[in-house]
């Protein structure tokens, strides 16, 4: 992608703040598929970015989820939970009119570096 006006993640003390991840494939294309497939892709993108920061999903303390339609909430949630470990991060989910590049799911995170 072009030079965008944000960082993939930034650290402040022991906290690591991650920019939102959407259902972009490794080839840079927006994934077209089911909500389950899109959620899985977002979570894989998150795991990759966590690894780039030397972290993993167990370091996540908060997630901010944006969906373009609350009708997909349950299907999203059913896949999302498969990628987590307890204790689960704090989270909020909101519906928004649109997301960048036509995505239907975006998740931003805060992680704690031990």
N, C-alpha and C positions, 0 to 999 in steps of 0.2 A: 504494500500500500504506500501511498504517498506519505510524505512527512506530515504527521498529524500533530496537533497542538496539545498532546498529552503523553504521559509516560505509561508504559505497561504496568509499572508499579513504582511506589516510592516508600522509603522507610523513614520513620520518625521514632527514634528510640527503639523499643522492642516491637513496635507495631509496623506492619507492612500493609499498605493500602493498594489494592489492585483495581485498575480500570475495568469497566464492564467488558464482559466477554459475550459474544453472540454466536450463533450457529454457523460460523465460517469453517469450511473444510480446510485441510492442510494445503489444498491447491488454491486457496483464496476465494473460493466460490461460496455463496450462500447456499446452505443445504436445503434442498426441497425434500420433504418427507413428512412423516408423522410427527406429532408432538413428542412422542417417545424418542424418535431418532434425533430430533433437533435438540432435545434436552441432553441426550447422551453426548452429542457433539459439543455442546456448550461445556459440559462437565469435563470432557477430555481436554478441551482448550484450557480450562481452569487448571487442571492437574499439570498440564505442560508448563503453564506460566508459574505455578507454585514451584515446580521443580527448577525452573530458571532462577528462582529466588532462593533456592536451597531449602525449600519447605515442602510439605505435603498436606493433604486434606485434613489431617489431624491438627494442623496449626490454625485452621480457620475458626475465628471466633464470632464472625458476623457476616451475613449475606444479605444483599439488597437485590431483590428480584423484580424485574419489570416484564410484564406480559402484555401483549396487545389485545388479549381477550380473556376475561376471567372464566370463560367456558372451558378453557384448556387447563385450568388450575389442577384438577384432580389427576389428569394424565401426566402433566408436568411433575406433580408431587410424587406420583408413583415411581417415576424414573429417578428423580432427584435424590430420593432417600437411599437408593441403591449405591450411591457414590459417597456416602457419608460414613463417618464413624462417630460413636458416642464418646463424649457428650456432644450432641448436635450443636451447631452454631446458632446463635440468635439470628432471627431472620424477619424481614418484612417482605410482603408481596403486594405490588400495586399494579393496576391496569393503566396503560398509557395508550394514547391514540396511535402513535407510531414510534418505531425504533430505527436507528441508523441502518441504511442499506436494505431496508425492507424486512429486517429480522422480526421474529415474533417473540423471542426470549432474549433477555439480557440479564446477566448476573455480575454484580460487583462485590468484592470481598474485602474484609479486613482480617489479617492473620497476625498471630503473635509469635515472635521469634523467641524461643526459650534460651 
